[in-house]
Amino acid sequence: MIAVVVVRDGQLPSGGDEVVAECSGRAVLIGSGTAAAAADLAGVATEITVLEVGGFQPADWATKLAPLLHHEPAVVLPGSPDGRDLAPRLAALLHRPLYAGAISVTPHRVELTRRSSTEIHQTHPGPEFVATMQPGVRGVAISADLTAPVVTDATPTHLPRQQVRDARVTEVLPPDPATLARAEAPRIIGGGAGLDGEHRMDQLAAVGAVIGASMGATRVITDRGWVPHQRQIGTTGVVVDPELYLAFGVSGAVQHTSGLGAPQHIISVNTDGHCPMMQLADLAIVADANETLDHLAALLGASLQATLHDTTEPSA
Ligand SMILES: Cc1cc2nc3c(=O)[nH]c(=O)nc-3n(C[C@H](O)[C@H](O)[C@H](O)COP(=O)(O)OP(=O)(O)OC[C@H]3O[C@@H](n4cnc5c(N)ncnc54)[C@H](O)[C@@H]3O)c2cc1C
């Protein structure tokens, strides 16, 4: 298996390192700043081919990648926005099926989630296929013993740009924390049964918008219909891997925390100082989550207004 990862300005996308690990360290990096991105894969990658081809052109890139990949039975891309654009074009050019949204990929078995992650489907693909893998589902163990990857530059020097109808990048917008897929969010603010009403989820989302966090919830909350199922974090919800997780009135049941990845920091607000979420937290605040949220929203009030103002005012 080989991973194909789109790099923008030296930055690996969310889930980029995970697909490289899933493919036992073999990767093709394509885009801009690929050498820097290759260095970031130390301890994960063993063998990297780089194509330094500039700005995102998925149709053109697919034609450049297809000859490199036609002998590779399984090609795996992260289900990042760029990966999801490139994967179907590659699959079409390589005349292979595409398995989208996998949580695990081996040469003989692909596990896919369906129906808003409520079902896991196991498929047994033919010998050749393309797959995308959901960011955050796997995690990566950095190996200190792994020697530096062998990097080969396969940038086409003389090939003219292919005359294909292609996507054109007109503007790159920063992610909106309110709508960002939980699996890709670097900060998540989660609500649980300790919250006293549906309106708290709006409050949580508003506070999240100020601090750049996407709103998530426990199953108790999604079962009540306070937020859609897509917001549910856990074994039967989405799997996330944020840098920061803020939990308000969340007990930390294993079915919830098993979907949390490995956050670098956890802050938990709960009246029960001994519940699992408080045990996991770097900062455990024994307090009423609703009152704390009110105080936080009030403290951030000016910023809340500024945020609303920013989104409604036409840019200068
Ligand atoms: C097969 C299966 C799959 C599941 N999948 C998922 C899943 O994907 N995701 C998921 O989240 N759950 C899942 N669950 C449910 C899971 O087991 C828990 O029931 C759920 O996560 C608990 O949610 P909670 O923390 O909101 O509620 P509770 O466990 O009821 O915890 C509420 C917390 O709020 C605290 N609290 C109460 N009042 C206040 C207050 N005023 N201020 C502050 N804190 C307060 C309490 O001390 C408690 O810690 C699954 C269960 C099963 C059986």
The ligand as an SDF file (V2000), in Angstrom:
LIG
                    3D

 53 58  0  0  0  0  0  0  0  0999 V2000
  -23.1410    0.7800   22.6200 C   0  0  0  0  0  0  0  0  0  0  0  0
  -22.9940    2.1630   23.1930 C   0  0  0  0  0  0  0  0  0  0  0  0
  -22.4200    3.1400   22.4150 C   0  0  0  0  0  0  0  0  0  0  0  0
  -22.2770    4.4420   22.9260 C   0  0  0  0  0  0  0  0  0  0  0  0
  -21.7030    5.3880   22.1470 N   0  0  0  0  0  0  0  0  0  0  0  0
  -21.5000    6.6240   22.6710 C   0  0  0  0  0  0  0  0  0  0  0  0
  -20.8420    7.6300   21.9100 C   0  0  0  0  0  0  0  0  0  0  0  0
  -20.4710    7.4580   20.7430 O   0  0  0  0  0  0  0  0  0  0  0  0
  -20.6440    8.8390   22.4870 N   0  0  0  0  0  0  0  0  0  0  0  0
  -21.0500    9.1190   23.7660 C   0  0  0  0  0  0  0  0  0  0  0  0
  -20.8320   10.2400   24.2230 O   0  0  0  0  0  0  0  0  0  0  0  0
  -21.6840    8.1710   24.4770 N   0  0  0  0  0  0  0  0  0  0  0  0
  -21.9240    6.9570   23.9690 C   0  0  0  0  0  0  0  0  0  0  0  0
  -22.5980    6.0240   24.7140 N   0  0  0  0  0  0  0  0  0  0  0  0
  -23.1700    6.4520   25.9860 C   0  0  0  0  0  0  0  0  0  0  0  0
  -22.1540    6.4720   27.1130 C   0  0  0  0  0  0  0  0  0  0  0  0
  -22.0680    5.1910   27.6900 O   0  0  0  0  0  0  0  0  0  0  0  0
  -22.5860    7.4860   28.2010 C   0  0  0  0  0  0  0  0  0  0  0  0
  -23.8780    7.1630   28.6310 O   0  0  0  0  0  0  0  0  0  0  0  0
  -22.5700    8.9430   27.7400 C   0  0  0  0  0  0  0  0  0  0  0  0
  -21.3480    9.2530   27.1180 O   0  0  0  0  0  0  0  0  0  0  0  0
  -22.7430    9.8390   28.9550 C   0  0  0  0  0  0  0  0  0  0  0  0
  -22.9370   11.1370   28.5220 O   0  0  0  0  0  0  0  0  0  0  0  0
  -22.8190   12.3550   29.5340 P   0  0  0  0  0  0  0  0  0  0  0  0
  -21.4300   12.4220   30.0520 O   0  0  0  0  0  0  0  0  0  0  0  0
  -23.3830   13.5170   28.8250 O   0  0  0  0  0  0  0  0  0  0  0  0
  -23.8740   11.9730   30.6730 O   0  0  0  0  0  0  0  0  0  0  0  0
  -23.7010   11.3910   32.1320 P   0  0  0  0  0  0  0  0  0  0  0  0
  -22.8920   10.1570   32.1380 O   0  0  0  0  0  0  0  0  0  0  0  0
  -25.0680   11.3380   32.6990 O   0  0  0  0  0  0  0  0  0  0  0  0
  -22.8210   12.4820   32.8660 O   0  0  0  0  0  0  0  0  0  0  0  0
  -23.2680   13.7550   33.1880 C   0  0  0  0  0  0  0  0  0  0  0  0
  -22.1450   14.4350   33.9320 C   0  0  0  0  0  0  0  0  0  0  0  0
  -22.5390   15.7500   34.2480 O   0  0  0  0  0  0  0  0  0  0  0  0
  -22.1280   16.0370   35.5590 C   0  0  0  0  0  0  0  0  0  0  0  0
  -23.0170   17.0970   36.0560 N   0  0  0  0  0  0  0  0  0  0  0  0
  -24.3010   17.0190   36.4530 C   0  0  0  0  0  0  0  0  0  0  0  0
  -24.7630   18.2290   36.7480 N   0  0  0  0  0  0  0  0  0  0  0  0
  -23.7460   19.1000   36.5180 C   0  0  0  0  0  0  0  0  0  0  0  0
  -23.6280   20.4940   36.6190 C   0  0  0  0  0  0  0  0  0  0  0  0
  -24.6330   21.2760   36.9800 N   0  0  0  0  0  0  0  0  0  0  0  0
  -22.4270   21.0530   36.2980 N   0  0  0  0  0  0  0  0  0  0  0  0
  -21.3730   20.2800   35.9130 C   0  0  0  0  0  0  0  0  0  0  0  0
  -21.4490   18.9560   35.7960 N   0  0  0  0  0  0  0  0  0  0  0  0
  -22.6300   18.3650   36.0790 C   0  0  0  0  0  0  0  0  0  0  0  0
  -22.2470   14.7530   36.3190 C   0  0  0  0  0  0  0  0  0  0  0  0
  -21.4030   14.7820   37.4580 O   0  0  0  0  0  0  0  0  0  0  0  0
  -21.7680   13.7580   35.2480 C   0  0  0  0  0  0  0  0  0  0  0  0
  -20.3790   13.5930   35.3200 O   0  0  0  0  0  0  0  0  0  0  0  0
  -22.7420    4.7340   24.2300 C   0  0  0  0  0  0  0  0  0  0  0  0
  -23.3050    3.7270   25.0120 C   0  0  0  0  0  0  0  0  0  0  0  0
  -23.4420    2.4710   24.5050 C   0  0  0  0  0  0  0  0  0  0  0  0
  -24.0560    1.3980   25.3660 C   0  0  0  0  0  0  0  0  0  0  0  0
  1  2  1  0
  2  3  1  0
  2 52  2  0
  3  4  2  0
  4  5  1  0
  4 50  1  0
  5  6  2  0
  6  7  1  0
  6 13  1  0
  7  8  2  0
  7  9  1  0
  9 10  1  0
 10 11  2  0
 10 12  1  0
 12 13  2  0
 13 14  1  0
 14 15  1  0
 14 50  1  0
 15 16  1  0
 16 17  1  0
 16 18  1  0
 18 19  1  0
 18 20  1  0
 20 21  1  0
 20 22  1  0
 22 23  1  0
 23 24  1  0
 24 25  2  0
 24 26  1  0
 24 27  1  0
 27 28  1  0
 28 29  2  0
 28 30  1  0
 28 31  1  0
 31 32  1  0
 32 33  1  0
 33 34  1  0
 33 48  1  0
 34 35  1  0
 35 36  1  0
 35 46  1  0
 36 37  1  0
 36 45  1  0
 37 38  2  0
 38 39  1  0
 39 40  1  0
 39 45  2  0
 40 41  1  0
 40 42  2  0
 42 43  1  0
 43 44  2  0
 44 45  1  0
 46 47  1  0
 46 48  1  0
 48 49  1  0
 50 51  2  0
 51 52  1  0
 52 53  1  0
M  END
$$$$
